[in-house]
Each structure stands twice: as structure tokens, then as C-alpha cells.
Amino acid sequence: MSERSYPERPESVYFFGTCLIDLFYPGAGMAGIELLQREGLNVIFPQAQSCCGQPAYNSGYRDEARAVARNQVRHFPKPYPVIVPSGSCASMLRNRYPGLFEGDPDEGAAVGFSKRVYELTEFLVHVLKVELTDLGPPMKVTWHGSCSMQREMGLREEPRQLLAQLGNVDLRPLERERECCGFGGTFSIKLPEISAAMAGDKAGDVERSGAEVLVSGDCGCLMNIAGTLEARGRRVAPRHIAEFLWERTHDKG
């Protein structure tokens, strides 16, 4: 569990959408916003936001990453928490921005911004202290924690605490949960054979769990593992945790 200190419940928050949610998993973003609004928060989505800058940063293009990052800092100006439905993007915003702007005139603004960043499940558990009621049918589910969420953000139990509140969900453990799925952003493009082998190992682990649904907090991992499962002809539904929680606890009546 993260040892970070947490603020009191705010009235307003910013929502950082992430590129993969914008382009491939918009339902996950909307579900994240719905979860926050249900708790009574005013959720602000700056329309001019874009990428967190991680692809350029990880590829060694620091000036380009800094230009993208500067734009993000500029569009989240008020002292509200910035909620991110991705361990990977949250880590970039929180852990990389301070060093990226070291010695830059905008260093103070970047550091202040980074201190306001929270991954979604982290915020739901530690700040909002949400209580969930499961409205869905019995289901076998497994959880994949991304490398960034576990190792860089220090968040491992928070998603499990939320899933554990769902009484009709049978959470099946993965034997190789702490292993990377092989996505790694540009890693999967530069080293596709290694990436595919790692994704194959992870997909096999998911199959052995007997789960009907694969839940994760990072869309890159979901896309990589789900694509491998689909190629194998396996029917395991991929769900971002925000979308899964919303589907299970939203009263549609």
C-alpha cells in the first residue's frame, strides 16, 4: 500500500484522460468520471490536454517531452487534485516531471503539479474511501497490475481493495502477476519478438486462472494481453478497472 500522505476530500478535481483511453477505451474514461461524480465531486476535463509525454521521454527525446509536459502543466492551473486512470501516465506526471524540468523556469510549476497527481484507484481508496455495492451477477475475474502501478507508483493493494468489495466477484490470482506483460510502450515496437513472448506468458497465466474477465488499470496492458488472448481464440473480456467498477455498481434501473 502506498505510504503517501493524502488530502481531505476536495470539492473539485481534474481528470487526465490519457491517449489510449481517448483513442481506444473511451468508456473507461467516462466510467472514471462517473465514479468520481457519484461521490459528489465536480470533475473538470481540460479540453486542451494531450499526451503526458512518456513516449518521447522513454525514447530519449527530453526536449520534446518537456514541450508536451509544459502544455499539460499549463492546462491544469488550479490547485485541484489531478486524477489519472493509468498507473503508467500517473507515474510520468508525478515521478518524471520534477526531474524533467530541473533548472527550467517552469520547474516550480511542474513540481507543484506533480504533487497533485493521483492514480484513480489510489484516490478512490485513500481520499474518497469509497464503499461499493455489487449489483452484478457472479463472475470469475483476474487482476493484472501493471509494472508502473506496482513498482513506480507503489500501488498494489488499492485495486484489490476495491474489487474485494464486490460480493459476487470471484477474484482469481495470477501466478505471474508481478511479471511484465511485454507492452512497455515503444518496447513492444522495438523488440516485438520478446514482447510477444512475454505477452504469451501472461495470456497463458490468465487462461489458467479460469477468469471470464481480465481487469487492469492500464490500457496498454489490456490491449496487449487481450490481443494475444484473442489471437489464441480465447474469450476473456478485457476491462479497465474504472469501467468494471462502474458496470458492477451502477444502478441502471
C-alpha positions in Angstrom: 0.0 0.0 0.0 1.2 3.5 -0.8 2.7 5.4 2.1 1.9 8.8 0.6 0.0 11.3 2.8 -3.4 12.2 1.4 -5.5 15.4 1.4 -9.0 15.8 2.7 -11.9 15.2 0.3 -11.9 18.0 -2.3 -14.9 19.6 -4.0 -13.4 19.6 -7.4 -10.8 17.5 -9.3 -9.2 17.5 -12.7 -9.4 14.4 -14.9 -6.4 13.5 -17.1 -7.8 11.3 -19.9 -4.6 9.6 -21.3 -4.0 8.9 -25.0 -5.1 5.2 -25.0 -8.3 5.9 -23.3 -9.0 8.8 -25.7 -8.3 6.7 -28.8 -9.2 3.1 -27.8 -11.0 2.9 -24.4 -13.2 6.0 -24.1 -15.7 4.0 -22.0 -13.0 3.6 -19.3 -12.5 7.4 -19.1 -16.2 8.1 -18.9 -16.6 5.4 -16.2 -13.8 7.0 -14.2 -15.5 10.4 -14.4 -18.8 8.8 -13.3 -17.2 7.1 -10.3 -15.9 10.5 -9.1 -19.1 12.4 -9.8 -21.1 9.8 -7.9 -19.0 10.7 -4.9 -20.2 14.3 -5.2 -17.1 15.8 -6.9 -17.1 18.4 -9.6 -14.9 16.8 -12.3 -13.1 19.1 -14.7 -11.7 17.8 -18.0 -9.5 20.4 -19.7 -10.2 20.1 -23.4 -6.7 21.2 -24.4 -4.9 18.3 -22.6 -3.0 15.8 -24.6 -0.2 13.2 -24.1 1.7 13.1 -20.8 4.9 13.0 -22.9 6.0 9.5 -21.9 6.7 8.1 -25.4 9.1 10.9 -26.2 10.7 10.7 -22.7 11.3 7.0 -22.8 12.8 7.3 -26.3 15.3 9.9 -25.1 13.7 12.9 -26.6 13.7 15.0 -23.5 13.2 18.4 -25.1 10.2 17.2 -27.0 8.8 15.5 -23.9 9.4 18.8 -21.9 7.4 20.7 -24.5 4.5 18.3 -24.2 4.7 18.3 -20.4 4.8 22.1 -20.2 1.5 22.1 -22.1 -0.1 19.7 -19.5 1.1 21.8 -16.5 -0.4 24.9 -18.2 -3.8 23.4 -18.6 -4.3 22.2 -15.0 -3.6 25.5 -13.3 -5.9 25.4 -10.2 -4.8 23.6 -7.0 -7.1 20.7 -7.6 -6.1 17.0 -7.5 -5.3 15.6 -10.9 -6.9 12.1 -11.3 -5.3 9.7 -13.8 -6.9 6.4 -14.8 -3.5 4.8 -15.6 -0.5 3.9 -13.4 1.9 4.5 -16.3 0.7 8.0 -17.1 0.3 8.9 -13.4 3.9 7.9 -12.8 5.1 10.0 -15.7 3.2 13.0 -14.4 4.2 12.5 -10.7 7.6 11.0 -10.8 9.2 12.3 -14.1 8.1 15.8 -14.4 10.2 17.2 -11.5 13.4 15.9 -12.9 12.4 16.8 -16.5 12.1 20.4 -15.5 15.1 20.6 -13.2 16.8 24.0 -13.8 13.9 25.2 -16.1 12.0 28.4 -15.3 8.8 26.2 -15.0 10.4 23.8 -12.5 8.3 25.1 -9.6 5.1 24.8 -11.5 6.0 21.3 -12.7 6.8 20.2 -9.1 3.6 21.7 -7.8 1.6 19.9 -10.5 3.3 16.6 -9.8 2.3 16.7 -6.1 -1.3 16.9 -7.1 -1.3 13.8 -9.3 -3.2 10.6 -8.1 -3.9 7.4 -9.8 -7.6 6.7 -9.9 -7.8 3.6 -7.6 -5.4 5.3 -5.2 -7.7 8.3 -5.0 -10.9 6.2 -4.6 -9.4 4.3 -1.7 -7.3 6.8 0.2 -9.1 10.1 -0.3 -12.7 9.2 -1.1 -12.8 6.0 0.9 -15.5 4.7 -1.4 -17.9 1.9 -0.4 -19.2 -0.2 -3.2 -22.3 -2.5 -3.5 -22.0 -5.2 -6.2 -25.1 -5.3 -8.4 -23.8 -7.7 -11.0 -24.1 -11.5 -11.4 -21.5 -14.0 -10.1 -18.3 -13.7 -12.2 -14.7 -15.0 -12.2 -12.2 -12.2 -12.6 -8.5 -11.8 -12.5 -6.4 -8.7 -12.0 -3.3 -7.6 -13.8 -1.3 -4.9 -12.0 1.0 -3.0 -14.4 4.7 -2.5 -13.8 4.3 1.2 -13.4 1.4 0.9 -10.9 3.2 -1.6 -8.8 6.8 -0.5 -9.0 6.8 3.2 -9.7 3.6 4.2 -8.0 3.8 1.7 -5.2 0.2 0.7 -5.6 -0.7 -3.0 -5.4 -3.4 -3.4 -2.8 -5.7 -0.5 -3.8 -7.3 -2.1 -6.8 -7.7 -5.3 -4.9 -9.4 -3.5 -2.0 -12.0 -2.1 -4.5 -12.5 -5.5 -6.2 -12.8 -7.2 -2.8 -15.9 -5.0 -2.1 -17.7 -6.7 -5.0 -19.5 -9.6 -3.3 -20.4 -11.5 -6.5 -16.9 -11.4 -7.9 -14.6 -14.3 -7.5 -11.1 -12.8 -7.8 -8.7 -15.3 -9.2 -4.9 -14.7 -8.6 -2.4 -14.8 -11.4 0.7 -16.9 -10.7 2.9 -14.5 -12.7 1.2 -11.2 -11.7 4.4 -9.3 -11.0 5.8 -10.1 -14.4 5.6 -7.5 -17.2 3.0 -8.2 -20.0 5.6 -7.1 -22.6 3.9 -3.9 -23.8 6.2 -1.3 -22.4 5.1 1.3 -24.9 7.9 1.6 -27.5 9.5 -1.6 -26.2 6.8 -3.7 -27.9 7.6 -1.9 -31.2 11.4 -2.1 -31.0 11.6 -5.7 -29.7 8.4 -7.3 -31.0 9.5 -10.9 -30.7 10.4 -10.5 -27.0 7.3 -8.5 -26.3 5.1 -11.2 -28.0 6.8 -14.0 -25.9 6.1 -12.0 -22.7 2.5 -11.4 -23.7 2.1 -15.1 -24.4 3.3 -16.0 -20.9 0.9 -13.5 -19.4 -2.0 -14.7 -21.6 -1.3 -18.3 -20.6 -1.4 -17.2 -16.9 -4.8 -15.5 -17.5 -6.2 -18.7 -19.2 -5.1 -20.9 -16.3 -6.8 -18.7 -13.8 -10.2 -19.6 -15.3 -11.3 -16.0 -15.3 -14.1 -14.7 -17.5 -12.8 -11.1 -17.3 -9.3 -9.6 -17.2 -9.2 -6.3 -15.3 -6.3 -3.9 -15.3 -5.6 -0.2 -14.5 -3.5 0.4 -17.7 -5.0 0.2 -21.2 -1.7 -0.6 -22.8 -1.5 -3.8 -20.8 -5.1 -4.6 -21.5 -4.6 -4.1 -25.2 -1.5 -6.3 -25.3 -2.8 -9.2 -23.3 -6.3 -9.1 -24.8 -4.9 -9.1 -28.3 -2.9 -12.1 -27.5 -5.8 -13.9 -26.0 -8.0 -13.1 -29.0 -5.3 -14.4 -31.4 -5.5 -17.7 -29.5 -9.2 -17.8 -29.8 -9.8 -17.3 -26.0 -12.8 -15.4 -24.8 -11.7 -13.4 -21.8 -13.3 -9.9 -21.7 -10.8 -7.1 -21.1 -12.0 -4.3 -18.8 -10.3 -1.2 -17.4 -11.0 -1.2 -13.6 -12.9 2.0 -13.8 -15.3 0.6 -16.4 -15.6 -2.7 -14.5 -16.4 -1.0 -11.2 -18.9 1.3 -12.8 -20.6 -1.6 -14.6 -20.9 -3.6 -11.4 -22.1 -0.9 -9.1 -24.2 1.4 -11.3 -28.0 1.1 -10.8 -29.4 1.0 -14.3 -33.0 0.9 -13.1 
